[in-house]
């Protein structure tokens, strides 16, 4: 999982297989990654509404 804290999300999202999630979804996303239920990259977008 990659946390982006500035204007770079648009650059990261241009990469294939990117899932944008809000901060409140981080726990579930970490569980998915740990259990290998996901592929690609997960980006925590702090501008998304909770």
PyMOL Python script that loads the backbone (N, CA, C, O; Angstrom):
from pymol import cmd

cmd.read_pdbstr("""\
ATOM      1  N   UNK A   1       0.853  -1.161   0.000  1.00  0.00           N
ATOM      2  CA  UNK A   1       0.000   0.000   0.000  1.00  0.00           C
ATOM      3  C   UNK A   1       0.895   1.219   0.000  1.00  0.00           C
ATOM      4  O   UNK A   1       1.954   1.225   0.629  1.00  0.00           O
ATOM      5  N   UNK A   2       0.471   2.245  -0.703  1.00  0.00           N
ATOM      6  CA  UNK A   2       1.244   3.477  -0.799  1.00  0.00           C
ATOM      7  C   UNK A   2       0.393   4.640  -0.327  1.00  0.00           C
ATOM      8  O   UNK A   2      -0.728   4.824  -0.800  1.00  0.00           O
ATOM      9  N   UNK A   3       0.908   5.414   0.587  1.00  0.00           N
ATOM     10  CA  UNK A   3       0.204   6.604   1.065  1.00  0.00           C
ATOM     11  C   UNK A   3       0.822   7.808   0.382  1.00  0.00           C
ATOM     12  O   UNK A   3       2.031   8.024   0.466  1.00  0.00           O
ATOM     13  N   UNK A   4      -0.012   8.600  -0.300  1.00  0.00           N
ATOM     14  CA  UNK A   4       0.448   9.784  -1.011  1.00  0.00           C
ATOM     15  C   UNK A   4      -0.077  10.999  -0.274  1.00  0.00           C
ATOM     16  O   UNK A   4      -1.281  11.096  -0.035  1.00  0.00           O
ATOM     17  N   UNK A   5       0.795  11.931   0.094  1.00  0.00           N
ATOM     18  CA  UNK A   5       0.397  13.046   0.941  1.00  0.00           C
ATOM     19  C   UNK A   5       0.341  14.387   0.223  1.00  0.00           C
ATOM     20  O   UNK A   5       0.130  15.412   0.872  1.00  0.00           O
ATOM     21  N   UNK A   6       0.517  14.414  -1.059  1.00  0.00           N
ATOM     22  CA  UNK A   6       0.565  15.697  -1.760  1.00  0.00           C
ATOM     23  C   UNK A   6      -0.091  15.565  -3.118  1.00  0.00           C
ATOM     24  O   UNK A   6      -0.957  14.708  -3.289  1.00  0.00           O
ATOM     25  N   UNK A   7       0.282  16.370  -4.080  1.00  0.00           N
ATOM     26  CA  UNK A   7      -0.359  16.391  -5.384  1.00  0.00           C
ATOM     27  C   UNK A   7      -0.034  15.217  -6.283  1.00  0.00           C
ATOM     28  O   UNK A   7      -0.480  15.201  -7.430  1.00  0.00           O
ATOM     29  N   UNK A   8       0.713  14.243  -5.827  1.00  0.00           N
ATOM     30  CA  UNK A   8       1.137  13.128  -6.659  1.00  0.00           C
ATOM     31  C   UNK A   8       0.089  12.062  -6.946  1.00  0.00           C
ATOM     32  O   UNK A   8       0.343  11.221  -7.809  1.00  0.00           O
ATOM     33  N   UNK A   9      -1.081  12.028  -6.284  1.00  0.00           N
ATOM     34  CA  UNK A   9      -2.013  10.936  -6.573  1.00  0.00           C
ATOM     35  C   UNK A   9      -2.339  10.783  -8.048  1.00  0.00           C
ATOM     36  O   UNK A   9      -2.472   9.660  -8.532  1.00  0.00           O
ATOM     37  N   UNK A  10      -2.471  11.881  -8.768  1.00  0.00           N
ATOM     38  CA  UNK A  10      -2.794  11.773 -10.189  1.00  0.00           C
ATOM     39  C   UNK A  10      -1.689  11.056 -10.942  1.00  0.00           C
ATOM     40  O   UNK A  10      -1.965  10.329 -11.895  1.00  0.00           O
ATOM     41  N   UNK A  11      -0.443  11.247 -10.533  1.00  0.00           N
ATOM     42  CA  UNK A  11       0.668  10.548 -11.166  1.00  0.00           C
ATOM     43  C   UNK A  11       0.619   9.059 -10.851  1.00  0.00           C
ATOM     44  O   UNK A  11       0.859   8.232 -11.731  1.00  0.00           O
ATOM     45  N   UNK A  12       0.314   8.713  -9.619  1.00  0.00           N
ATOM     46  CA  UNK A  12       0.259   7.308  -9.213  1.00  0.00           C
ATOM     47  C   UNK A  12      -0.924   6.612  -9.863  1.00  0.00           C
ATOM     48  O   UNK A  12      -0.812   5.462 -10.288  1.00  0.00           O
ATOM     49  N   UNK A  13      -2.054   7.299  -9.944  1.00  0.00           N
ATOM     50  CA  UNK A  13      -3.271   6.697 -10.476  1.00  0.00           C
ATOM     51  C   UNK A  13      -3.144   6.387 -11.959  1.00  0.00           C
ATOM     52  O   UNK A  13      -3.870   5.535 -12.472  1.00  0.00           O
ATOM     53  N   UNK A  14      -2.245   7.053 -12.652  1.00  0.00           N
ATOM     54  CA  UNK A  14      -2.026   6.761 -14.059  1.00  0.00           C
ATOM     55  C   UNK A  14      -1.411   5.383 -14.259  1.00  0.00           C
ATOM     56  O   UNK A  14      -1.479   4.833 -15.359  1.00  0.00           O
ATOM     57  N   UNK A  15      -0.816   4.820 -13.221  1.00  0.00           N
ATOM     58  CA  UNK A  15      -0.254   3.472 -13.275  1.00  0.00           C
ATOM     59  C   UNK A  15      -1.411   2.483 -13.315  1.00  0.00           C
ATOM     60  O   UNK A  15      -2.449   2.718 -12.697  1.00  0.00           O
ATOM     61  N   UNK A  16      -1.242   1.378 -14.037  1.00  0.00           N
ATOM     62  CA  UNK A  16      -2.321   0.392 -14.148  1.00  0.00           C
ATOM     63  C   UNK A  16      -2.605  -0.288 -12.812  1.00  0.00           C
ATOM     64  O   UNK A  16      -1.755  -0.322 -11.922  1.00  0.00           O
ATOM     65  N   UNK A  17      -3.801  -0.822 -12.691  1.00  0.00           N
ATOM     66  CA  UNK A  17      -4.212  -1.605 -11.520  1.00  0.00           C
ATOM     67  C   UNK A  17      -4.111  -0.839 -10.205  1.00  0.00           C
ATOM     68  O   UNK A  17      -3.588  -1.362  -9.220  1.00  0.00           O
ATOM     69  N   UNK A  18      -4.603   0.382 -10.185  1.00  0.00           N
ATOM     70  CA  UNK A  18      -4.572   1.190  -8.970  1.00  0.00           C
ATOM     71  C   UNK A  18      -5.971   1.269  -8.380  1.00  0.00           C
ATOM     72  O   UNK A  18      -6.933   1.589  -9.078  1.00  0.00           O
ATOM     73  N   UNK A  19      -6.075   0.979  -7.108  1.00  0.00           N
ATOM     74  CA  UNK A  19      -7.335   1.083  -6.377  1.00  0.00           C
ATOM     75  C   UNK A  19      -7.224   2.269  -5.441  1.00  0.00           C
ATOM     76  O   UNK A  19      -6.371   2.273  -4.554  1.00  0.00           O
ATOM     77  N   UNK A  20      -8.075   3.284  -5.620  1.00  0.00           N
ATOM     78  CA  UNK A  20      -8.096   4.445  -4.730  1.00  0.00           C
ATOM     79  C   UNK A  20      -9.048   4.155  -3.583  1.00  0.00           C
ATOM     80  O   UNK A  20     -10.187   3.742  -3.802  1.00  0.00           O
ATOM     81  N   UNK A  21      -8.576   4.373  -2.353  1.00  0.00           N
ATOM     82  CA  UNK A  21      -9.421   4.159  -1.183  1.00  0.00           C
ATOM     83  C   UNK A  21      -9.321   5.359  -0.255  1.00  0.00           C
ATOM     84  O   UNK A  21      -8.350   6.116  -0.297  1.00  0.00           O
ATOM     85  N   UNK A  22     -10.334   5.522   0.581  1.00  0.00           N
ATOM     86  CA  UNK A  22     -10.339   6.574   1.596  1.00  0.00           C
ATOM     87  C   UNK A  22      -9.646   6.052   2.854  1.00  0.00           C
ATOM     88  O   UNK A  22      -9.435   4.849   3.009  1.00  0.00           O
ATOM     89  N   UNK A  23      -9.300   6.965   3.737  1.00  0.00           N
ATOM     90  CA  UNK A  23      -8.569   6.608   4.950  1.00  0.00           C
ATOM     91  C   UNK A  23      -9.314   5.575   5.796  1.00  0.00           C
ATOM     92  O   UNK A  23      -8.687   4.697   6.387  1.00  0.00           O
ATOM     93  N   UNK A  24     -10.634   5.670   5.859  1.00  0.00           N
ATOM     94  CA  UNK A  24     -11.391   4.723   6.689  1.00  0.00           C
ATOM     95  C   UNK A  24     -11.391   3.303   6.116  1.00  0.00           C
ATOM     96  O   UNK A  24     -11.811   2.371   6.801  1.00  0.00           O
ATOM     97  N   UNK A  25     -10.934   3.120   4.885  1.00  0.00           N
ATOM     98  CA  UNK A  25     -10.889   1.804   4.251  1.00  0.00           C
ATOM     99  C   UNK A  25      -9.525   1.128   4.372  1.00  0.00           C
ATOM    100  O   UNK A  25      -9.343   0.013   3.883  1.00  0.00           O
ATOM    101  N   UNK A  26      -8.571   1.788   5.016  1.00  0.00           N
ATOM    102  CA  UNK A  26      -7.205   1.272   5.092  1.00  0.00           C
ATOM    103  C   UNK A  26      -7.143  -0.086   5.788  1.00  0.00           C
ATOM    104  O   UNK A  26      -6.462  -0.990   5.305  1.00  0.00           O
ATOM    105  N   UNK A  27      -7.833  -0.243   6.902  1.00  0.00           N
ATOM    106  CA  UNK A  27      -7.796  -1.510   7.635  1.00  0.00           C
ATOM    107  C   UNK A  27      -8.211  -2.693   6.779  1.00  0.00           C
ATOM    108  O   UNK A  27      -7.534  -3.721   6.756  1.00  0.00           O
ATOM    109  N   UNK A  28      -9.315  -2.548   6.081  1.00  0.00           N
ATOM    110  CA  UNK A  28      -9.795  -3.630   5.212  1.00  0.00           C
ATOM    111  C   UNK A  28      -8.824  -3.877   4.060  1.00  0.00           C
ATOM    112  O   UNK A  28      -8.600  -5.024   3.671  1.00  0.00           O
ATOM    113  N   UNK A  29      -8.251  -2.811   3.515  1.00  0.00           N
ATOM    114  CA  UNK A  29      -7.297  -2.960   2.415  1.00  0.00           C
ATOM    115  C   UNK A  29      -6.041  -3.694   2.872  1.00  0.00           C
ATOM    116  O   UNK A  29      -5.512  -4.536   2.147  1.00  0.00           O
ATOM    117  N   UNK A  30      -5.563  -3.375   4.076  1.00  0.00           N
ATOM    118  CA  UNK A  30      -4.401  -4.085   4.608  1.00  0.00           C
ATOM    119  C   UNK A  30      -4.703  -5.562   4.805  1.00  0.00           C
ATOM    120  O   UNK A  30      -3.864  -6.415   4.513  1.00  0.00           O
ATOM    121  N   UNK A  31      -5.887  -5.864   5.293  1.00  0.00           N
ATOM    122  CA  UNK A  31      -6.300  -7.262   5.458  1.00  0.00           C
ATOM    123  C   UNK A  31      -6.344  -7.965   4.101  1.00  0.00           C
ATOM    124  O   UNK A  31      -5.870  -9.094   3.975  1.00  0.00           O
ATOM    125  N   UNK A  32      -6.904  -7.313   3.096  1.00  0.00           N
ATOM    126  CA  UNK A  32      -6.955  -7.890   1.745  1.00  0.00           C
ATOM    127  C   UNK A  32      -5.556  -8.172   1.212  1.00  0.00           C
ATOM    128  O   UNK A  32      -5.310  -9.234   0.641  1.00  0.00           O
ATOM    129  N   UNK A  33      -4.640  -7.225   1.397  1.00  0.00           N
ATOM    130  CA  UNK A  33      -3.266  -7.430   0.934  1.00  0.00           C
ATOM    131  C   UNK A  33      -2.611  -8.581   1.686  1.00  0.00           C
ATOM    132  O   UNK A  33      -1.936  -9.414   1.083  1.00  0.00           O
ATOM    133  N   UNK A  34      -2.808  -8.630   2.992  1.00  0.00           N
ATOM    134  CA  UNK A  34      -2.206  -9.686   3.799  1.00  0.00           C
ATOM    135  C   UNK A  34      -2.716 -11.066   3.376  1.00  0.00           C
ATOM    136  O   UNK A  34      -1.950 -12.030   3.339  1.00  0.00           O
ATOM    137  N   UNK A  35      -3.993 -11.156   3.062  1.00  0.00           N
ATOM    138  CA  UNK A  35      -4.592 -12.428   2.658  1.00  0.00           C
ATOM    139  C   UNK A  35      -4.455 -12.685   1.159  1.00  0.00           C
ATOM    140  O   UNK A  35      -4.964 -13.679   0.641  1.00  0.00           O
ATOM    141  N   UNK A  36      -3.763 -11.780   0.470  1.00  0.00           N
ATOM    142  CA  UNK A  36      -3.511 -11.894  -0.976  1.00  0.00           C
ATOM    143  C   UNK A  36      -4.802 -11.962  -1.785  1.00  0.00           C
ATOM    144  O   UNK A  36      -4.905 -12.717  -2.752  1.00  0.00           O
ATOM    145  N   UNK A  37      -5.790 -11.157  -1.373  1.00  0.00           N
ATOM    146  CA  UNK A  37      -7.064 -11.085  -2.092  1.00  0.00           C
ATOM    147  C   UNK A  37      -7.087  -9.926  -3.080  1.00  0.00           C
ATOM    148  O   UNK A  37      -8.134  -9.616  -3.648  1.00  0.00           O
ATOM    149  N   UNK A  38      -5.957  -9.292  -3.285  1.00  0.00           N
ATOM    150  CA  UNK A  38      -5.908  -8.141  -4.176  1.00  0.00           C
ATOM    151  C   UNK A  38      -4.621  -8.165  -4.983  1.00  0.00           C
ATOM    152  O   UNK A  38      -3.630  -8.774  -4.578  1.00  0.00           O
ATOM    153  N   UNK A  39      -4.646  -7.505  -6.114  1.00  0.00           N
ATOM    154  CA  UNK A  39      -3.453  -7.352  -6.934  1.00  0.00           C
ATOM    155  C   UNK A  39      -3.312  -5.885  -7.294  1.00  0.00           C
ATOM    156  O   UNK A  39      -4.245  -5.101  -7.114  1.00  0.00           O
ATOM    157  N   UNK A  40      -2.173  -5.523  -7.789  1.00  0.00           N
ATOM    158  CA  UNK A  40      -1.963  -4.134  -8.180  1.00  0.00           C
ATOM    159  C   UNK A  40      -1.582  -3.273  -6.998  1.00  0.00           C
ATOM    160  O   UNK A  40      -1.042  -3.759  -6.004  1.00  0.00           O
ATOM    161  N   UNK A  41      -1.868  -1.985  -7.116  1.00  0.00           N
ATOM    162  CA  UNK A  41      -1.500  -1.020  -6.083  1.00  0.00           C
ATOM    163  C   UNK A  41      -2.739  -0.438  -5.436  1.00  0.00           C
ATOM    164  O   UNK A  41      -3.779  -0.283  -6.075  1.00  0.00           O
ATOM    165  N   UNK A  42      -2.613  -0.122  -4.167  1.00  0.00           N
ATOM    166  CA  UNK A  42      -3.678   0.554  -3.438  1.00  0.00           C
ATOM    167  C   UNK A  42      -3.149   1.909  -3.003  1.00  0.00           C
ATOM    168  O   UNK A  42      -2.086   2.005  -2.390  1.00  0.00           O
ATOM    169  N   UNK A  43      -3.893   2.949  -3.322  1.00  0.00           N
ATOM    170  CA  UNK A  43      -3.498   4.313  -2.981  1.00  0.00           C
ATOM    171  C   UNK A  43      -4.513   4.881  -2.014  1.00  0.00           C
ATOM    172  O   UNK A  43      -5.711   4.888  -2.298  1.00  0.00           O
ATOM    173  N   UNK A  44      -4.043   5.356  -0.876  1.00  0.00           N
ATOM    174  CA  UNK A  44      -4.915   6.018   0.084  1.00  0.00           C
ATOM    175  C   UNK A  44      -4.994   7.479  -0.328  1.00  0.00           C
ATOM    176  O   UNK A  44      -4.011   8.215  -0.244  1.00  0.00           O
ATOM    177  N   UNK A  45      -6.172   7.889  -0.771  1.00  0.00           N
ATOM    178  CA  UNK A  45      -6.398   9.261  -1.225  1.00  0.00           C
ATOM    179  C   UNK A  45      -7.040  10.031  -0.082  1.00  0.00           C
ATOM    180  O   UNK A  45      -8.227   9.860   0.195  1.00  0.00           O
ATOM    181  N   UNK A  46      -6.262  10.877   0.582  1.00  0.00           N
ATOM    182  CA  UNK A  46      -6.753  11.601   1.748  1.00  0.00           C
ATOM    183  C   UNK A  46      -7.784  12.660   1.393  1.00  0.00           C
ATOM    184  O   UNK A  46      -8.409  13.231   2.287  1.00  0.00           O
ATOM    185  N   UNK A  47      -7.975  12.931   0.114  1.00  0.00           N
ATOM    186  CA  UNK A  47      -8.980  13.916  -0.285  1.00  0.00           C
ATOM    187  C   UNK A  47     -10.368  13.298  -0.432  1.00  0.00           C
ATOM    188  O   UNK A  47     -11.351  14.025  -0.580  1.00  0.00           O
ATOM    189  N   UNK A  48     -10.464  11.964  -0.394  1.00  0.00           N
ATOM    190  CA  UNK A  48     -11.765  11.305  -0.503  1.00  0.00           C
ATOM    191  C   UNK A  48     -12.537  11.474   0.792  1.00  0.00           C
ATOM    192  O   UNK A  48     -11.956  11.459   1.877  1.00  0.00           O
ATOM    193  N   UNK A  49     -13.840  11.635   0.677  1.00  0.00           N
ATOM    194  CA  UNK A  49     -14.688  11.777   1.865  1.00  0.00           C
ATOM    195  C   UNK A  49     -14.731  10.472   2.635  1.00  0.00           C
ATOM    196  O   UNK A  49     -14.705   9.393   2.043  1.00  0.00           O
ATOM    197  N   UNK A  50     -14.794  10.568   3.919  1.00  0.00           N
ATOM    198  CA  UNK A  50     -14.865   9.378   4.782  1.00  0.00           C
ATOM    199  C   UNK A  50     -16.246   8.778   4.762  1.00  0.00           C
ATOM    200  O   UNK A  50     -16.493   7.773   5.428  1.00  0.00           O
TER     201      UNK A  50
END
""", "prot")
cmd.dss("prot")
cmd.show_as("cartoon", "prot")
cmd.util.cbc("prot")
cmd.orient("prot")
